[in-house]
Each structure stands twice: as structure tokens, then as C-alpha cells.
């Protein structure tokens, strides 16, 4: 018997794994450098510091987990790190994050990305899912509040998803949308706020071409991925009457280029054959469009890649064998997937209501470098609580010390910002200064400098009711809310309609306040007296004492009377929520009428009373 041996149809790659990872890291650093340049020139050195810290924390956390894993499995630490390449995952993960991400969220998510996205599957080369994408998904699921963009202007994808529902057919609205992001040219260049490495399609595309030329990535994946999104959205534009700008907006926003070049090309989590990778990229493109136009998410790149990662073994199995013999099968799979994807996208968009001119599409564009004060028309100001904690009069001027919610409080923190607001007898602001800013210390929005506070000088209540210039962050709005609180304490009508006319059932703060019945007494006349402890301004801002209220309820579950037996919030200032006039308004109220009523108080104290009454009525 004669055995005939032929060389396998393979060729040896000239680049080693170490060389590939090194060149990939260089490409990521180029993209990162652009981000540092943008934030440094547009917002200052503090933003650069934050961007550097995000990258550093991600790298340290990822490498630390790898070291601990090597020690636990009794492997040589240095050799393990050299062949596991944790720095690549850490860099990609960091570049997917907005600059406002809390460092603790970066550390935890980076560690979990390495542990649960790679190591538990056996380490480098054996993971099913892209580890960086796993880390970003963890951020989405568990640390949403820690990634809230402190520049309140939205990114192009959140703007399109939130205000325009991913479908704009009206020409004037389309122009308004494009103007708010600086036009398609600006989207292409990337000079707008967003994730650290996802904004510049121009630069990412250039880096992708270089990496493809160097055989670091497979050029087919980003080409098919981006082309799929473009073709599908172009068909949607033709089907709905949207302009030619529509498909370009899709491919230039939301990190599509970044995901296509640096994530979908991961050779470990994508099919090995060229045909399989094309089908993989096609699926990513279809899912990206479907998630954008129909799912309750602003972006689809991340989840589309994770979903297709899970389908990679199925694609591999379907195309198993010699590639020349499976080519017809691959073409049929690609064509059928494309047809089904197009039909699904057109069906999904057919039930989406186009954004109308009456919709709330007045969203501010990127913040100006010098933050301007924003007026009462801004709805975010109305959601912030503020309370005067001290008053000092010096001649014709009165200085109020005010605690006001900022970014920290709105995202689960315990400390409010503290300001001093000086008003004169002419009801004008003399000066405003920050005593203590507890929002993100390294980035904020420059509310702690003289230029920002100088804008308040000479402002009176009338100015505030007409000024609608948007501030850049919750921090600047915290300062505005503090000035309004001082005006109210000064006896001025600040025109603050946010004596918050919202239903109690919908009031988030009432839901947030904790209250409990600590004693009840049957009065023998059909009424019951409940003693209720409820959080107020003091407790919400780190104190341990609670306000105490006595609520008398009759047999019909209606309020007879409410009294404040212990008051630990700021006495005699606040919103007078403990006065007989205010408490008397609850007489006759029931649980049903309370829920349909409106919250007429604008401070924690008034809502402390409301929560106490609701708690008593629930007994």
C-alpha cells in the first residue's frame, strides 16, 4: 500500500502572537491619544487626568486578576502574563467607557471582564465571549449610575434614540439633529463627547486599514459589518423617506467603527474561516440595526457582538470542512441571512413612529468650555433638592449657606454641594461661592472657579425665569438651585414652578425616602395615632437622626391630623413644612387622594411629611 502525502492548504503567518498584540496595542494607543487631545483642548487638563486614570485603573485591575489567577493555579506569573495579554482587554474596555465613569466601576468591571470573560473559560484563546464586551455589559447592567455622562448634553446615539427614536423623516428635524451634533463631518472627525475611543471614525478607519494591511486583523469583518449597517439603514431611509444622511449617521455614531475594527475582529471569539467571519460580521450588522431601531437601548454594537460570539460555534460547525467545498453553502447562508435581516429591519422600522416637530427635541449640543448658568425652564433644576442651612445679615446684604443636590446625590452619593449666596436689599445676587463641592472632583464642570460664579452677579428672580441657557452638568445646576433656594429664603418670588407639580405616585424622591411606624395607639374613638419616623434633609445627606411625626387616622383610613413631634432638619428656614398651616392640608386625605395629589413642596422636609403620612395610611 502506498501512502501519498500532500502539504496541508495552510500557510504560516509571518507575525507572531506577540507581534500582533503589540501592533494592536499601538493602534489602540493612537485612538486613545486622539481622545486625550480632544478632552484636553475642549475641557481642560482635569478631563485628561480622568481619562488617564480610567486607563490606568483598567490596566492595573486586569493585570492584578491575571496575577492572582496565575498564583492560584501555580503557574509562572511572568510567563502567564506574557501569553495572556490582559493589557489588550483592559485597553479596549477602557476605550469603550465615557469619561465620567467612576473609577471603582472601572476597577470592578475590568476585573470581572478578565475573570468571567476569559479566565473561567480556560484563559487566552479559549474564551467564548469578547472579554472587553463582557466588561462593558457589566457596566451597563450594574453601574449605570456610575457612568452617567456628567456633561448633560447627550451623545449622538442617545440623542437619536431618546429624542428622535432612530427615525427622522421631517427635513427640519433632520437638520436640527445634525446641527446638534455638528454635522456629519464632525461625526466623521470625532470632535464630540462620547466613549474615550469610539468617536473618531476617520482615525479608527485609518488605524483599521493599517492593521488590515499588516495582517493583524481580517479586513473582511469590519468591511462587511459596516457595509451591512449602511445598506440596511439606506433601505430603511428609502422605505421611510428619510434622507441620505440617515445611513451615514448610523455608521458614524455609536462606536460602530470601533466595534468593527477592534472587537468583532477578535480571532478567538469569531469563526476561523473567511466565509464564517463574513457571516459573523453580517449578523453583527443586522443585530446592530435591529437593536437600535427597536430595542430599548441607545446602542446595539456591544450586544450584537456578544450575541454573535455565542453563535460562532454554530457557524463553525455549519461550515466545517474544506473551504472550497463549503463555499456554495456559505454563499447560501450569507444570502439567506441578508434577506431575513433586511426583512426584519424593515418590519421593525415600520412600527416605529417618526419623531415629530412637537416632540421634545430641544436637546443641548456639546457643552461650551465656559459653563453658563441655566434658567428655571430647565427641567433638571426642578429635580434637585436644596435647603438653606444658615443665614447671616451684614447691613444691606444677607448671606445664605445652602446645601443643594448635585451629581453625587443624584447618583447615590451621600453629600450635597454647599454654596454661599449673598443677596442685597434690591433682591439681586451680589456673589455666589462654593464652600464644598462633593461631585466628581477631577472633572466636574468648572463650577468652582470665579468665572462661573461671576455670571450670577446682578441676577434677580426675573432674570432666572427667562434665562434658558443650558448648563453643562448637574453640578452647575446644583449652583443654580442653591441660588433659587436663597432667593426663596430672602422672600423673593423666584418663579420656581417646581414647587414640583408632580403626582406623589410618580415622585421619585417620595419613593426614595425611608419611613417606618415605631408606635401606634388606639384612641378608643375610632381613631388611631401613629408615630412615624421619616428621613428628611439631614438623614438623606449623611445624618442619622430622623424627623418624627404623629399622624392620627380615623376608621375610614382618612387623616385626622398631622403633627411634627421631632424635627431634625434646618429649623425655621426650609419650606416651613412643619407649620400648622402646611400640616393642616393633610386633614381628610386618604391613600387614594394622596397618590393622585401633587407634591407641593420643593424640599426634602415637605416630602418627609408626605412619606410619613403615606406610611401611616398604609397601616
N, C-alpha and C positions, 0 to 999 in steps of 0.2 A: 504493500500500500504506500502510495506516495502522498506526502503532505505538502501542500503548496502554501507558502506564507507570503502575504502581501502587507505592506505597511498600512497602518490604520489611517483613515482620512482625517488626520489631525495635524496641527502644526503647533510648534512651541512658541508661546508668546515671549517676545524679547524683554518685556518688562516683568520684573519680579513683583510679588505682592507688596513688598516694602516700597518699591519704586512707585507703584500705582497709588498706594495710600499717601505717599509723600506728595505726589503731584496733585492728588485730590485735595489734600490739606492746603496746598499753595493756592489752589483755585478758591477754596472757601475763605482763605485769608484775604484774597483780593476783594471778594464781595463784602467781607467784614470791614475792610478798610474804607470802602465807599460809605458804609453806614456810619462809621466814626466821623468821616468828613462831613456828611450831611448833618448829623446832630450837632457836631461841633460848630459848624458855620451858622446853623439856623437857630440853635437854642443855647449854645454855650458849653463850656468845659464840664459843667456838672452832669450833663447828659452823656458826655463821652466817658466820664468816670463810671456812671451807672452801666453803660454798655460794656466797659472793660470788666466790671465786677460780675456781670451776668456770665460772660465768657469764662472768667477765672473760676467762679463758683461751680459752673457746669463741669469744667475740666477736672477740678480737684475732687468733686463728688464722684464723678465717673471713675477716675483712676483709683480713688480710695476703695470703692466697692470691688474693683478688679483685684487690688492688692489683698484685701480681706478674703476674697474667694480663693486666690492662689494659696494663701496661708492655710485656709480651712481644708483645701484639697491636697495640701502638702506638695505643691509644685514650686519650681523655682520662680520667684516673683518677677525677676528681671526678664527672664525668657518668656514668661506668660504675658507680661505687658507688651513686650516687643511683637508678639504674634497675635495679640488680641485687638490691638488698635482702638482702645477706648477713647482716645482723643478725637477720632473721626466722628464717632457717635455724639460726643459731647459738643463738638463744634457745630455739627448740623442741627442738633437740638437747640443750642443757644441762638442760632441764627433764625430759628422759627419763632422766637419769642418777641413780644412787644417790649419796648424799653422800660415800661412801667412794671414789669413782673417783679414780684417780691423775691428777694434772694433766697429766703427759706423755701419758697415754692420751687425755685430753680434747683436747689440742692436736693430736695426730696425727689423731685420728678426725674432728675438726671440719674440719681442712684437707682430708682425703680426701673428706669428705662434699661439700664445695664443689667440689673438683676433679673427682671421679669421679661425683658425683651430679648435678652441674649444668653446670659449665663445658665438659666434654668433649662434651656434647650440644648445645652452642651457646649456653649461658647461660640467663638467666632467661626463662621462658616456653616453653622448648624441651626441657626435661628430661623423661625418661620416668618416672623414679622420684622419690619424695619424698626430697630430699637429706638431711633430718634423719633419716629412717628408714634411709637408707644408712649414715649415720654410726653410728647405734646398732647396726646389724647388724655393722659393723666392730668395734665394741667387743665384741659378743658373740663374734665369731669369733676375734679376735686378742688381746684384752686382758681375758679373763675373770678372770684372777688379779688384775688391777688394779682390778676393780670388785667384788671380794668384799666383801660387806656386813660391815664391821668390827663392827657390832653383831650378834652371832651369833644373835639372835632373827631368825626368818625373816619375810619379808613375807607378806601373806595369800595371794598366788598361789604362792610357793614352798612355803609350809606346806601348802596344799591339794594341790599337785602332788606334793610329796615324801613327805608322811606319809599323805595321805588319797586319793591317786590320782584326784583330781577326782570321787570318788563316795563319798558317805557316806549310808548308809541306816539306820544304827543311831542311834536318838534320843539316847542318852547320848553317843555320839561326836560327833554334830552339835552338841550343847550344849557339849561340850568344845572343839570347833573354834571356835565362835562366841565362847565365853568368852575364848579365847586371843587373839582379835583385838579384843576389847572390844565385841562385838555388832555387829549390822547398823547400828545407829545411829552407832557410831564409824566404821565403814567409810564411811558416808554423809558424815559431817562431815570425816573425813580425818585424825584425830589418831593417826597411827601411822607408823612408819618406812617409807620407800619411796622411789621416784624423786622428785626435787625437785618436780615439778609434777603428779604423777599421782594423788595420794592423795585430795584433797577432791572427791568427786563433786558435792556441794552447790554449792561455789563454781564449779567448772568448768561445771556445768549453768546456773548463773545467768549467767556470762560468755557462754556459748553462746547463751542466749536474747537477750541484749543484742546480740550480734554478728549474730544472725539478723534481729532487728528492724531493725538498721541496714543490712541487706543486705550485710554483709561476708562472711558465709558462707551457703550454701544450707541452710536448715533441714531439708530432706528427708534429707540424708545422715546427720547424727547421729541423727535420729529413726528412720530405717529401720535403721541399723546397731545401735543399742542395742535397739530393739524386736525385731530378729531374734534377737539373743543371748538376750533374755529369753524369747521364745516357744519357741525351740529347747530351752533349758535347762528351761523349765517342762514341756515334753513329756517330756524326759528324766526329770524328777522324777516325773511321773505314771507313766512306764513302769517306773521302778526302785523307786518307793516312797519316794524322798527327799522331804523336806518342802518347804513353800512357800518356806522360806528359801533354797533352792538357787539358783533363778534370780536372786534379789536378790544373793546372794553373787557370782555371775558378773558382773553388770553393775556392781557397786560396787567390784570389785577389779581389779587388774592394769592400771590405766591405760586402761580401756575408754572412759571419758568423755573423757579427754584425747585419745586417738587419734581418737575420733569427731568431736570438736569442732575440733581444731587440725590434724589430719593428713589424715584422709580427705576433708576439705572443700577440700583444695588444688585450685584450679581448673585448674592446669596438668597435674596427673597423674591427674585423674579425667575422665570424659566431660563433654561440654559440654551435652548435652540433659538436661532434668529426668528423663525416663524412664531415660536411661542412668545417671544418678547414683543413682537408686533401685536399679537392678540392681547397680551397683557396690557400694553400701552393703550390699545383701543378700548379695553374695558375701563381703564382708569379715566380716559376722556369722557366716555359715556356716563359713568357714575358721577364724575365731577359736575357735569351739566345737570344731571337729574337732581343731585343733592342741592345744587344752587337754586334751581328754579322751583323745587317742590318741597324739599325738606326744611325743617325749622332750624336751619343753620346758615350762617353767613357765608360759609366756605365749604367746598367739597373736596379739595385736593388731598388733605390729610386722610380722611376716611375712605376715599376712593382707593388710595394706595394700600391702606390696611386691608380693605376688603379683597382687593386683587391679590395681595400677598397670600391670603388664605386660599385663593383659587389657583395659585401657581402649581401646586402638585397635581391638580386635576388637568391643567393644560399640559403639563409634562407627560402625564400618563396618556392623554389623548394623542399626543404627537410622538410617542415613543417609537424609536426605530431609526432607520437611516433617513436623513433629512430629504434626500432626493425622492425617496419612495412615499414620504408623507406630505410632500408639497401640495398635491391636489387636495388632500384632506385639510391641510392648513388654510388653503385659499377658501375652501367652502366654509370653514369655521369663521374665518375673518369676515367674509361677505355676509354670512347669516347673522353674525353678531352685530355688524354695522347696520344692517337693515332693521333688526329688532331694536337696536339702540336709537336709531333715528325715529322710529315709530313711537317708542316710549317717550322720547323727549318732546315730540310734537303733541302727543296726548297729554303729557304733563303740563305743557305751557298753555294748552287750550282751555284749561280750567283756572288759569291764573288771571286775576283781574288786573289790567294795566293800571299803573299809577295815574291818578287824575290830578288836574290842576288844583283841586280842592284839598288834596292830601297835604299832610304836614311835611312838606319837603324843604322847608326853610332851615336846613341844617348848616351850621357854620363850616367853612372850609378850614384849612390848616391854620393853627393859631399864629398870630403875629408874634414876633420876637418880644416886643414890649406888650405885656398883657394889659388890656384895657378893662376898666370896670364894666360890669354888665348890669342892666336895669331890672326892674321888677317884672317886666314882661317875660323874663327868662323863667321857665317853669322849674328849673333846678333849684333856684334860690328858695322857692316856696317849700321844698322838701327838707331844707336844713333847719335844725333847731338852734336857737340862740337864747341866752339869758344873761341879763345884767347881774354881775356879782358884787359890784362896788360902785359907789358914786362919790365924787369929790368936787366941791364947788370952790372956785377961786375967782372972786369978782364976777365979771360978766361971762365967765366961761365955766362949763361943767364937764368933767372928765368921767366917762363911764368905762368900767372894765367889763368886758363882755366875753363870755365863752360861747363859741359857735362851732357847730359841726363842720368838719372838713372831710378830706379824702379818707383819713384814718378811721373816723367814726362811721362813715358810710360803708366801709368795707370791713367792719367787725372789730375795729380797734377800740380802745377804752378812753383815749384822751382827746378832748376837743382842742381847737386852737383858741388862743386867748389874745384879745386885742384891747387897746385903749383908744377910745373915740372921744374927742373933745369937740363940744358944740358951744356956740355962743348964744347970746340973748336974741340974736336975729335969726335963730334957727338954721344956722349954716354950720357946716363942718369946718372946724379950724384945722384939725390934723387927725390922722389915724396912724397908729403904730402897732406893730406886732410885739406882744410880750412873750408869747410862746407859740411856736408853730410845730405841731406834732404830726404833720403829714410827712410824706416821703422826704427825708432830709437831703438827699443828694440831687433830687431832680426838681420836685415842686414846680412852681411856675414863676419864680422870682417875686413872690408876694412879700418877701422880707426885705425888699430894697426901697430906698427913698423914692425912686422914680414911680414905682407903682402907687404908693400911698399919696404921692403928690397929686394924683388925679382926683382925689376926694376933696381937696381943699376948695371951699366955697360952694360945695354941693348942698342943695337943700332938698326937701321932700319932693317938691315939684319936679326937680331935675331927674330924680330917680324914677318917677312914674313914666317919663318919656324916653329915658335913655335905654336903648335896646342893644347896645354894643356887647357882643358876646365875650365873656371871659374865657380863659383857656382851660381852667381846671376847677375842680371842686374847691381848691384852696383859695382861688381868687373870689369865688362865690361865697366862701365862708367869710371873707372880709366884708363883702357887700352885705351879707346877712347880719354881721355884727353892727355895721353902721345903721342898718334899719332898726335893730333892737335898741340901739342907743337913742335914735330918733323917737321911738315909741315911748321910751322911758322919759324923754325930755318933754313929753306932752305934745309931740308933733303928729300930725296925721300923715304917716308915710305912704299912704295909698296902698298899703300892703294887703291886697285882697286875700293873701294867703293866711288870713285867719282861717286857714285851709278849709275851703268849702268842698270837702270830700266826704263820702259816706263812711261811717265808722267801720262798717264791714270791710271796706276797701282800704282803710288806713293802715299802712304798714307799721307805723310806729306803735299804734294801739296794740297790734298783734305782737310786737316785739317786747313790750313792757310786761314784766312778770308781776303777778299779784296772787295773793292767797288769803283765804279766810282763816284767821287764827282763833276766832272765838265767835260763838253765836248764842243768842239768848231769846227764849220765847217770852214775850212781854205779857202773855195772858189775855190780850185783847185782839187776837188775830194777827198781830204784827210780830215780826222777828227782827232783832237787832244784830247785825253782823259787824264784826270788827275786821277790817281788811288791811293788810299791808300791801303797798304797791310801790314799785320802783318809780322814782322821779328823776329829775335832772342830776341830783347828787349821785344816785346809785348807778345810773347809766354811764356816768363819767368817772367811775372808779371808786366811789364811796361805798360804804357798807350799810349805812342807815337807810331806812325806808320810810316813806310817808305812811301815815296811818289814818284811816277814815272809818267813821261809824255810819253805816248805811241801814236805815230802817225800811223794811219791805212788808207790805200787807199780804193778806191771804190770797189776793188776786195777782200776786207777783208784780206789784207796782211799787215804785219808790215812794215812800212817805217823806223821808228827809235824808239829807246827807250832811255830815259834819266832819271837819278835819280835826282829829284828836292829837295828831303829831305831825309836824311839818318840818322837814329837814332840808328842803330846797331853799334858794335865796329868799329871805324874808322881805316883805314889803315892796319888792320890785316885780320880778317875773311877770305874770299876766293876771295877777290877783285871782288866781283860780281857787283860792281858799276862802274868798269872801262870801258872806251870806247871800249877796245878790247872785253870784255865779252858782253857788251850790243849790240855791233855791230853784234854779232852772230845771233841776232833775226831778222835782216833785211830779208824781203821776207817770213818770216814764216806765216803760216795760222793756223787756228784752227785744221785742219786735220793733217798737218805736225807736229804741236806741240804735238798732242796726240800720234803720232807714234814715236816721237823723244825720246831720252833718257835724263834723268836728269843728267847733267854732273857735277853739283855742289854738294858738300858734306855738306853744311851748310844751316841754315835757310835763310840766306841772299839771296843766289842764288835762292832758291825756292820761296822766297818772290817776286823776279823779275819775275819768271815764272808765278806765280799766278796772278800778276798784268797784264802781257801780255795776259794771257788767259781770264781774266776778260774784258779787253778792246776789244778783238776779239769777245767776246760773245755779245757785244752791237749791 
